[in-house]
């Protein structure tokens, strides 16, 4: 079963992959978007940063997603979750509710 704390590789966005690395141009630390000279969140990641991600190496531009509030003053958000040690014992927890309707013409 996949680790619920870490998104699977298919759930990761370009921004998540870029933000794993520090930016050599604006000194943004891992886990935060690039910043402009004025301190606002940049509208696109700096080239030297997104080229550190192999699949984005040939991209011409990687825009900063709207949820990172590009164009606004940068404020630290929630720090990225610390990876869970795989050697620690854990148990699967199932949370949820399922319902099945067998009536064809009626909505449940």
N, C-alpha and C positions, 0 to 999 in steps of 0.2 A: 504494500500500500504506500502511496506517495506521502511525503511529509507535509502535513497541513500548514506548517509555518512557512515553507518555501514554495513559491509557485513552480509548477512544472515548466520545463523548457518551452512548451507550446503556449503557456499562459503569459510568458514574459514578453514585455513590449520592447521596442527599440530603446526607449528611454531607460528602462530598467537595466538593460545590458550596458548602455553607455555610462550610466551613473555608478556602475561598479568600479570605475576607474576615477582617479583624481584627474583634474584638468590641468595640463601643463601651462595653459595660457592664462586662465583667470584664477588659478589655485583653488577652485572649488573642490571640496573634499568628496570622497565617495559617498553616495547617498543623497547628493544635492545637485540641482541643475547648474549649468554655467551661468555666469553673471556678466553684465555689461560693465563698462568702466564706471558708470554712475551707480552701480550697486544693485540695479534691477535684474530680475531674472531675464536672461537672454532669450530671444525668440527662436534661436537655433543653437544647437550644441556646437562648440568650437571644433574645427576639423581635426586638430591634433588629438582631440579626445575621442571622437567617434571612430577614428581610424584604428583605435586600439581593439575594436570589436571586429573580428575577421569578416563576418558577413556584411558589415557596413563599410568596409575599407574603401570600396569603389563608389560609394554614394557621394553625391555632390553636396548634399545638405541633409541634415537630420533635424527636423523642427522639434521644438520643446512642446510637449503636450499641454493642452489647456488646463489640466488639473495641477500643473506646476506653476500656474499664473504668470506666464511670460509678460514682460512689460511692467510688472509691478515690483515694488521694492522687495528684495529677498528677505524672507524671514525663515529661521530654522523651523522645520516641521518635526514630525515624529521621526525619531531616528530609526533606521532600518532594523528589523528584528535580528537578533543575534542567532546564528545558526545553532540548532540543537545538536549536542554531542551524540553521534550515532551509537556510542557505546552505552548510553544510559538506557535502562529498561523503560519501556513504554507499553501502553495498552491502547488498542483501537477503541475509539468511542464513536458510537453511532447515534446521531441525533437526527430526528426527522419523523415524518408522518407520510404515509402513502395511502391513497384511496383509489379504488378502481370501480368504475361504473359499467355494468353489463347491459344497460338499456341502450339500445341503438338510436332510437329517435328522440330521446329526452336528454337534456343536459343535466349533469350532476350538480 
